[in-house]
Every structure is written in C-alpha cells, then in structure tokens.
Amino acid sequence: MNAEKMALSKKHISSEVAMVTNEITEDCIYTGLFGTIDSARINTIATKLTELCESKESSVAIIDLGNVDAIDTAVAGYLNDLGRILKFVGVTPVICGITGELSRTTVKAGVDLDDFIIVRNLKEALKKSYELTGYKVTKID
C-alpha cells in the first residue's frame, strides 16, 4: 500500500471514529481519543461515552488524550463540559495523556479543569481508577 492510500485511509477512519473504548474493570471504562478533535467529534464522543458509562454502570471513565493531534480552544471548553456531564451521571473522569500543546491550548482558552483528576499517562490513570474502584494490583511472586 502506498503512503498516499495509507494517509487517505487513516484520514477516512479518523473522520468516522473519534475514539476507542474498552471496559477495564466492571467499574471502569477506558476511552482513547485520537486525531484532530473538533466540535462535532467532541459532541459524538460525549454522547457515546455517557451512554456507554450508563449502560455498563461504570463509576470511572479514563479519557486518554495521548493520541490527539490537535484541539482548538472551543473543544478545550467542551472537554470541561464532557467531564461535567460524566460527573452529573455519577462517573468520575480521569484525564490522562495531555501534551504540552494541548495544555497550552486549554489554558489559553481559559478552561478550568481543576475539578477533574488529571494524571500524566495511562499507567497513572489505571492506578487511579483501581484506587477509586477498590481494586489493588499486586505483583505475583
């Protein structure tokens, strides 16, 4: 497959699917966002993630932004809304993978994420989700 077709395929896929989700435990949903997030995509993400958390009765949702290419100031505000929506339905959002560029955009937009749990990476998000849901990971000898 040549690079042009591969780039087109990736662009086509990312325009249709804004996220991947997995159930980490019976209480925790993981969602990895990727590509460029715009207003239409964030609304789709919010709807799908909220419905999934409700149907699975999850109490924690990990939102991984580590593979997000770009975000504009309006979408940075929508991230705050997404976190608030999840909190309203009883789900604790744990946000991870925020790059320097995403953090600068979010701060410049005046978005306050102080009410949310923010950790550096997925490893830390998993630890936090286990802590919040009563799980403990121990090394097997």
C-alpha positions as CSV (number, residue, x, y, z in Angstrom):
1,M,0.0,0.0,0.0
2,N,1.5,3.3,-1.0
3,A,1.8,6.2,1.5
4,E,-0.9,8.3,-0.2
5,K,-3.5,5.5,0.2
6,M,-2.4,4.8,3.7
7,A,-2.8,8.5,4.6
8,L,-6.2,8.6,3.0
9,S,-7.3,5.5,4.8
10,K,-6.1,6.9,8.2
11,K,-7.9,10.2,7.4
12,H,-11.1,8.4,6.4
13,I,-11.0,6.2,9.6
14,S,-10.3,9.1,11.9
15,S,-13.1,11.2,10.5
16,E,-15.6,8.5,11.2
17,V,-14.4,7.1,14.6
18,A,-13.2,9.6,17.2
19,M,-12.5,7.1,20.0
20,V,-11.8,3.6,21.0
21,T,-13.3,2.2,24.2
22,N,-12.7,-0.8,26.5
23,E,-14.1,-1.9,29.7
24,I,-11.1,-2.1,32.1
25,T,-13.0,-3.4,35.1
26,E,-16.7,-3.8,35.8
27,D,-16.5,-0.2,37.2
28,C,-14.2,1.5,34.7
29,I,-14.4,2.4,31.1
30,Y,-11.3,3.5,29.1
31,T,-11.7,5.8,26.1
32,G,-8.8,6.7,23.9
33,L,-9.3,9.8,21.7
34,F,-7.3,10.3,18.6
35,G,-6.8,12.5,15.6
36,T,-8.0,16.1,15.5
37,I,-10.9,16.8,17.8
38,D,-13.4,19.3,16.6
39,S,-16.8,20.4,17.9
40,A,-18.8,17.8,16.0
41,R,-16.5,15.0,17.1
42,I,-16.5,16.0,20.8
43,N,-20.3,16.0,20.8
44,T,-20.3,12.5,19.4
45,I,-17.7,11.4,22.0
46,A,-19.7,12.9,24.8
47,T,-22.9,11.1,23.7
48,K,-21.3,7.7,23.1
49,L,-19.2,7.8,26.3
50,T,-22.1,8.9,28.5
51,E,-24.3,6.2,27.0
52,L,-21.6,3.5,27.5
53,C,-20.9,4.5,31.1
54,E,-24.7,4.4,31.8
55,S,-25.2,1.0,30.2
56,K,-22.2,-0.6,31.9
57,E,-22.9,1.2,35.2
58,S,-19.3,2.4,35.3
59,S,-18.2,4.7,38.1
60,V,-14.9,5.8,36.5
61,A,-14.1,6.8,32.9
62,I,-10.4,7.2,31.8
63,I,-10.2,9.8,29.0
64,D,-6.8,9.4,27.2
65,L,-5.8,12.3,25.1
66,G,-2.3,10.9,24.3
67,N,-3.1,10.4,20.6
68,V,-4.9,13.6,20.0
69,D,-3.2,15.6,17.2
70,A,-4.9,18.9,17.6
71,I,-7.5,20.6,19.6
72,D,-8.9,24.1,19.2
73,T,-10.0,26.5,22.0
74,A,-13.7,25.7,21.6
75,V,-13.0,22.0,22.0
76,A,-10.9,22.6,25.1
77,G,-14.0,24.1,26.6
78,Y,-16.0,21.0,25.5
79,L,-13.6,18.8,27.4
80,N,-14.7,20.6,30.5
81,D,-18.3,20.0,29.6
82,L,-17.6,16.3,28.9
83,G,-16.2,16.0,32.4
84,R,-19.1,17.8,34.0
85,I,-21.6,15.6,32.0
86,L,-19.9,12.5,33.3
87,K,-19.9,13.8,36.8
88,F,-23.7,14.5,36.6
89,V,-24.4,10.9,35.8
90,G,-22.2,9.7,38.6
91,V,-19.0,8.9,36.7
92,T,-15.6,10.2,37.8
93,P,-13.5,11.3,34.8
94,V,-9.8,10.6,35.0
95,I,-8.0,12.5,32.2
96,C,-4.5,11.5,31.0
97,G,-2.1,12.0,28.2
98,I,-2.3,15.8,27.9
99,T,0.6,17.0,25.9
100,G,2.3,20.4,26.3
101,E,0.5,21.7,23.2
102,L,-2.9,20.6,24.4
103,S,-2.3,22.0,27.9
104,R,-1.3,25.4,26.4
105,T,-4.5,25.5,24.2
106,T,-6.6,24.6,27.2
107,V,-5.0,27.3,29.4
108,K,-5.2,29.9,26.7
109,A,-8.9,29.1,26.3
110,G,-9.4,29.8,30.0
111,V,-10.7,26.3,30.6
112,D,-10.6,25.3,34.2
113,L,-10.2,21.5,34.7
114,D,-9.4,21.8,38.4
115,D,-12.5,19.8,39.4
116,F,-11.2,16.7,37.5
117,I,-8.5,14.2,38.2
118,I,-5.6,14.7,35.7
119,V,-2.7,12.4,35.6
120,R,0.4,12.2,33.3
121,N,-0.2,9.0,31.4
122,L,-2.3,5.8,31.1
123,K,-0.3,3.9,33.7
124,E,-1.1,6.6,36.3
125,A,-4.7,6.7,35.2
126,L,-5.1,2.9,35.7
127,K,-3.6,3.2,39.1
128,K,-6.0,6.0,40.0
129,S,-9.0,4.1,38.6
130,Y,-8.1,1.0,40.7
131,E,-7.8,3.2,43.7
132,L,-11.2,4.8,43.1
133,T,-13.0,1.5,42.5
134,G,-11.4,-0.5,45.3
135,Y,-9.0,-2.7,43.2
136,K,-5.5,-3.4,44.2
137,V,-2.7,-4.6,41.8
138,T,-0.1,-6.7,43.4
139,K,3.0,-8.4,42.0
140,I,2.8,-12.2,41.8
141,D,6.0,-13.8,43.1
